[in-house]
Amino acid sequence: MRSIIFAFIFLFCAALNARAQEQKGPEVRYVDPECEQVREIKSHQKITVHLRNGEQRKGAFVRAEESGIIIQTKNDHSMQIDRNEILRINWRSWKKGALIGLGIGAGGGAAYFGARPFYDFTRSESAKAGAGLFGLIGFLIGASAGKEQTVYLNPMTQTEI
């Protein structure tokens, strides 16, 4: 009975940790005024551009120029956004979400099946199987959700945020 209670406490704490990480907001990397990291975004990468007036533009990255960036919207229209209008540029990283999901799933599966072995397996065999199964499920869910990252933050507006 103790091990089942431990498993539930562990899963509850893991869920709280995931929620806290989600509420932290996007990870920010400072970009120099030459916008080198913006130029390194892969073509057709889905991005969200936050404008200084509070609006958002979503689309696939086409290219960066000195005057701004060009994105392609869902309806296949190219849109040029002036560099001075951009507050920040975000994109979703499936890798970070997948790793977080893998850790939570593997830990929860190992705790649950280690506490309650199934069929003729020992506790350690059950824990390994549970870690593998739920780790895979967590990996897939985390990869689909992703984690938002800020690729570019306009240096002129850093004091305004």
N, C-alpha and C positions, 0 to 999 in steps of 0.2 A: 504494500500500500504506500509505503514511503517513497518508493521509486516512481510510482505513478504521480504522486503529488510533486515530486522533484521535476518530472517531465513537464507537467503543466506549468509550473513556475518558470522553468527554462523557456518554454514556448511563449509564455506571456512576456517575459523580459526581452526575448528576441523580437517579438512584435513591437514592443515599445521602442526598442533601439532602432528598428527599421522606420518607424513613424518619426522618431526624432531626427534621423538622418534626412528624411524626406522634407522636414520642415526647416532644415538649415538653409535652404535656398541653393541656388546654383553656385558651383565652385568658380571663383574668379581668378583669372590669370591676367596680370597687367601686361598691356601691349604698348610698345613704344609708338611714338607718333607716326612712324613710317608704315604701320599696319602690316608688318611682316607675317604675323600669324593669320591674318585674314587672307593673304595671298596663298597661304599653304592649305586652305580649305579645299577639299577635293571637289571637283566638278560634279554637279548633281547631288551634292550632300544637302539634305533637308535642313534648313535653318529657319530661325525666327529672328526677325530684325525688330527691335524695340526702338521707336522713334522718340524724339524729344517732346513731341506734343502728346505722348501717351498712347499712340496707336501702335499696332503691331502689323507686320507684313510677314507672311509665311510663304516659303517657296523653296525651289531648288537653286543652290548657288551656281552661277554661271562663271563669273570672273570678277576680279577686283581691279579697279583703275585708280589713278591718283585722285579723281574727283569723287569716287564713291564705289558702290558695288552694283552688280546687275544680278537680279534673281529672276527665275521663271516661275510664274504662279501656276495654280492648278489648271486654269483654263488656257494654258500655253501662251500667255502674254509675257513678254519680257518687260521688266520694270527696273529702271535705274533709280537708285536711292543715293542722294547726295551725302557725302561724308559728314557734312556739318549737321545733317538731320538725324544721324544715327546716334542713339544713346548706347546700345549694346547689341551684340549678336550672340544668340544662343543656339546650341544644337544638342541633340540627345545622344548620349554615349551608351550604347547597348552593353559595352564591356563592363562598365562599373556596376550597372544594374544586375548583370548576370553574375558577377562575382559576389555581390551582396546577397542575391537570392540563393546562390550555391551555398554560401556559408550558413545562412539561416536554415535552409532546407536540410542540409547535411547534419547540422547540430540538432535540429528538432527531431529528425528521423532517427538519429543514433540514440538520443535520449528516450524517445518513446519506445522504440523496439528493443533497446537495451533493458528497459524497465519491464517490458512485457514481451518476452520471446514468443514467437509463433511456431506452431507445429513442433517438429523434432529438433529445431535448431537450439544451440546454446545462446546465452545472452550476448556474448561477443559476436557470434555469427549473425544474430538478429540485428545487433547494433550496426554492423558493417553493411548488411543488406539495406537496412532502413536509411542509413546515411547515403548510400548510393542512389536508392530510389528517390528519396525526397530531395537529395541534392540535385538530381537531374530535373525534377519538377521545379524546384526553386530557381535553378539556372534558366530554364525556359521562361518562367514567369518574369524573372528579373530582366532577361534580355528583351522581352517584349515591352516591358514598361520603360526601361532605360533610366538614365539619370541625366538631368539637364546640366549642361556646362556652358559657362560664358566664355566665348572665344575672343571676343573683342569688347572692351569697355572704353568709351571715348574719354581720353585724358582730360578734355576740356570740361567734362561734366562730372568728374569724380567728386568734386566738392559739393555738388548739388544732390548727390544720392544719399 
